[in-house]
Amino acid sequence: MAPLRKRMLEELQLRNLSEATVSAYLGAVTRFAKHFGKSPQQLGPEQVRQYLLHLINDKQDTWNTIQVYRGALKFLYVMVLKQSWFDQEIAVPKRRLQLPTVLSPEQIARILDQTSNLKHWTIIATFYATALRCDELRHLKVSDIDSQRMVVYVRRGKGSVPRNIPLSPVLLERLRVYYRWHKPKEWLFPSQQRHDQPLDDASLRHLCRQAGLRAGLQLPVHPHLFRHYAASRTMPRVGAHAAIHIGLSCADAA
């Protein structure tokens, strides 16, 4: 599997796909190979079909997950192994549109009120106020917060397209409080263990999930939920519990 993995990685890199896509595709192909105990070069359309049905019927994965696996296997067989049978042999799942889950202002306020860790609070508030994607937020640098122009520079947008988004005065105040307490150097939200690296994707998702559990929400909370909520709306009031723990006040942030 090692030479094939290397070749697939190189093909993904040549297309300048995101780190998240590269990781997801390599992981999906690795699990596919382990399931059959053989190299994908020894497997074909029948095994791909069996594996996708295994994900649907046995693992009961979501259709979004199935699409990722199908995309990874298609990339492997079409782009890397130069096989021509994939689209003829492997059915394309019908896309079923669903309304996105949207947190209410009250739920967001509960999440913030129950988050006493200043760094975590600021991350969640930034997700909510900017509608940034997970990868975009974790790659923010201190220098990307422009208080003069009141914009946030997003240098690693989707598809590697940079963009600027408005910086609200309220969020700027919160970021100033966080900066004075934690004094980040390069990355706005650095890793706890490696300060020269940004916080990793899994840590961001974990802290959001834990914040939802503390708030007593029944649905799993993840970064994209905050993106669903209109980024232009004003941030909700936070209760005294949150304000006491993080020292949040206009006087502190001035």
RAVENLIN-V67101 format. One record per backbone hydrogen bond with DSSP energy under -1.0 kcal/mol. CO is the residue of the C=O (numbers start at 1). NH is the residue of the N-H. If there is no record, write none. Layout:
# RAVENLIN-V67101
co=CO nh=NH
co=CO nh=NH
This chain:
# RAVENLIN-V67101
co=1 nh=5
co=2 nh=6
co=3 nh=7
co=4 nh=8
co=5 nh=9
co=6 nh=10
co=7 nh=11
co=8 nh=12
co=9 nh=13
co=10 nh=14
co=11 nh=15
co=12 nh=17
co=13 nh=16
co=18 nh=22
co=19 nh=23
co=20 nh=24
co=21 nh=25
co=22 nh=26
co=23 nh=27
co=24 nh=28
co=25 nh=29
co=26 nh=30
co=27 nh=31
co=28 nh=32
co=29 nh=33
co=30 nh=34
co=31 nh=35
co=32 nh=36
co=33 nh=37
co=33 nh=38
co=39 nh=42
co=40 nh=43
co=44 nh=48
co=45 nh=49
co=46 nh=50
co=47 nh=51
co=48 nh=52
co=49 nh=53
co=50 nh=54
co=51 nh=55
co=52 nh=56
co=53 nh=57
co=54 nh=58
co=54 nh=59
co=55 nh=61
co=62 nh=66
co=63 nh=67
co=64 nh=68
co=65 nh=69
co=66 nh=70
co=67 nh=71
co=68 nh=72
co=69 nh=73
co=70 nh=74
co=71 nh=75
co=72 nh=76
co=73 nh=77
co=74 nh=78
co=75 nh=79
co=75 nh=80
co=76 nh=81
co=77 nh=83
co=85 nh=89
co=86 nh=90
co=104 nh=108
co=105 nh=109
co=106 nh=110
co=107 nh=111
co=108 nh=112
co=109 nh=113
co=110 nh=114
co=112 nh=115
co=117 nh=121
co=118 nh=122
co=119 nh=123
co=120 nh=124
co=121 nh=125
co=122 nh=126
co=123 nh=127
co=124 nh=128
co=125 nh=129
co=126 nh=130
co=127 nh=131
co=133 nh=137
co=134 nh=138
co=137 nh=140
co=140 nh=188
co=141 nh=144
co=142 nh=145
co=144 nh=153
co=146 nh=150
co=146 nh=151
co=150 nh=167
co=151 nh=146
co=152 nh=165
co=154 nh=163
co=157 nh=160
co=163 nh=154
co=165 nh=152
co=168 nh=172
co=169 nh=173
co=170 nh=174
co=171 nh=175
co=172 nh=176
co=173 nh=177
co=174 nh=178
co=175 nh=179
co=176 nh=180
co=177 nh=181
co=178 nh=182
co=179 nh=183
co=186 nh=142
co=189 nh=199
co=194 nh=197
co=197 nh=191
co=200 nh=204
co=201 nh=205
co=202 nh=206
co=203 nh=207
co=204 nh=208
co=205 nh=209
co=206 nh=210
co=207 nh=211
co=208 nh=212
co=209 nh=213
co=210 nh=214
co=211 nh=215
co=212 nh=217
co=213 nh=216
co=222 nh=225
co=223 nh=226
co=224 nh=228
co=230 nh=233
co=239 nh=243
co=240 nh=244
co=241 nh=245
co=242 nh=246
co=243 nh=247
co=243 nh=248
co=249 nh=253
